[in-house]
Amino acid sequence: MMTNADFRKHAHALVDKMADFLEEIDSYPVKSTLEPKAVLDQLPALAPAAAESMADIIADFDQIIMPGMTHWQHPRFFAYFPANSSYPSLLAEMLTATLGAQCMIWDTSPAAAELEERMMEWLGSMLGLPQTFTGVIQDTASTATLCALLCARERVSHNRINEQGFYGMKQLRVYASSQTHSSIEKGVKIAGFGRENFVAVAVDEQLRLDPNALKAAILKDLANGFLPCCVVSTVGTTGTTAIDPGKAIADICSEFNIWLHIDAAFAGSALILPEYRWMIEGVEQADSFVFNPHKWLFTNFDCTAYFVKDVDALLRTFSILPEYLKTDHQNSVKNYRDWGIPLGRRFRALKLWFVIRSYGIEGLQERLRAHIQMAIDLEEKIASHPDFEIIAPRTLNAIFFALKDEEVDKANSRSEQLMKALNATGKVYFSHTKAHGRYIIRMVIGQTYVQQKDVDLAWQLIQECAKTL
Ligand SMILES: *Cc1c(COP(=O)(O)O)cnc(C)c1O
């Protein structure tokens, strides 16, 4: 058994190892190049009967695990959306693990509940959300969106589905753009709507939801005896960071009394910049809003901020009160077990507190503006290069480009080859999307440690690799 003295020794060594890793991360390949089963084959089929030394465990971590890691904290991680960490976030996460508290109700750690309440107030005001919104931390945006769908379901059925199930109900419909994140369709399946009741609404040239198409779909459904239940408006789609027209969508939801959920999972962080508040025009008409500090706000995964207008609707949907959870203070405190799906909850507010205080709002704004400026500058270079073209417009810090060719098929296959060649260098990591019949290389400049020199190196590699195809 490890003693406290052993722990102290290993922990000190480990902190040095962590700092070394982050100092040298640039020299690691961004994307792991291991073949399937390479790690699995090195792991014993059965757990060890006898105790093993920490030295052996750490040695195996270095030899078996590390080569199989893709480095999301590498400054040239340009793929997907970032899942950023930061030094203050890491420090808080170490304390969270040390405390090991299960923060299901106020009594099981008053500080966790009250810090969460205050952090959600901080975030709401940092983002310019209406003061009528109340926030709660969830694990992921997928879970938050599922919560929104369940609340919408209970509102439209007058809390009947929770009690009696769907039997005898009209079919409830959920609307979102064809570019919406897969978590919406997944939520529709899990919440019992039935996947056929997910209505993918057409988008315009810039891949934003077309409000006229939304209204037409709702009217058609009403004429056919369906019950419109929820609209999900996306602020920053995963494919191309398109911003759905919030005000027009909000007006349609108000007109038909439909629950409006805003999915700003990635782009929500940019709302700390006043110049981007236009992205949530009409937000005061929304019922719920989600964004992920664990993407672009330097707070390591997982940490999702979910805001609702009507807390009672949330509590009505989720609250349970078995005898063993009854406490003296239950009516005067927040018991977050009733604010979402799981009973057990990690102490996630601590890392937000560390990050926000350590950077300051101005420090966070400065980083985000620097990321956006790097994207603006690079997009200009790509657009003016004869071999490349921009396929979808930039709204924030993500750019969407491809190789040019007279024939679309050739442009697509060469762009795909280019991305794979770039990723194979180990020096950069990009991901792709498809739109307008084109294969698009996505480059998101938003990693915690990314600097201009990393973007310059990436652009140099892009040009060099393109020549060798
Ligand atoms: C990343 C993302 C999600 C899913 O986020 P998770 O926290 O991983 O569930 C949902 N919607 C959008 C727009 C996203 O970018």
The ligand as an ORCA input file, in Angstrom:
! r2SCAN-3c Opt
* xyz 0 1
  C     -18.586     20.106    -29.553
  C     -20.016     20.401    -29.849
  C     -21.050     19.684    -29.227
  C     -20.798     18.495    -28.335
  O     -20.064     18.847    -27.209
  P     -19.788     17.763    -26.061
  O     -19.495     18.620    -24.867
  O     -18.636     16.963    -26.505
  O     -21.013     16.949    -25.898
  C     -22.352     20.067    -29.495
  N     -22.624     21.075    -30.331
  C     -21.672     21.777    -30.955
  C     -22.035     22.906    -31.872
  C     -20.323     21.460    -30.734
  O     -19.367     22.158    -31.346
*
